[in-house]
Amino acid sequence: MDVWKEFEHNTLTHSGAHYLMTIQKLIDDQGYARVSDVARHLHITPGSASIMLKSLKEKGYLKEDRNRFLRLSEDGAHLAQSVRSHRQILIAFFRDVLHINAEKAEIDACKIEHLISIETGERLLTFLQYLLADHPEAGKFLATYHAGTSDGCALHTCPVCEEVGECLTAQVGSA
């Protein structure tokens, strides 16, 4: 299987995810969403918004009534909620476990929130719940992790680098 081709099988694009989440937010905040509201919220032209919204309607994620009010279909609402949840999980992981600053954590989470599977999101959430709870073992693990530095590895003892046959420490920052 060509793993890299799996990216093409995503049901939702990055932009599409933001449109769905924006529509849900507008409905939650003001009780309705129209094309002009979506455009204003996303800082784009109504024409650009209309093009993407048409695509989302064709995919069955969005409906528009005779008064031009937008609402998410059941599938659209489920996708929007899933992406929103993934974003929060990723932000918490980056910020609270990896100690990435909050702004960078949010930016990086936004880049991948719509790409991870539901299973991966669920597993990451379970992992975070354990790590960030009051379990003495988790606290000890995090303290040890946060105290460590990455000065390279001994290829013969690093399971990550051993799998690819070279130390990845220096390569990660050079990409």
Secondary structure, DSSP 8 states (H G I E B T S, - for coil): --GGGGGGG-SS-HHHHHHHHHHHHHHHHHS---HHHHHHHHTS-HHHHHHHHHHHHHTTSEEE-TT--EEE-HHHHHHHHHHHHHHHHHHHIIIIIS---HHHHHHHHHHHTTTS-HHHHHHHHHHHHHHHSS-HHHHHHHHHHHH-------TTT-HHHHHHTS--HHHHTT-
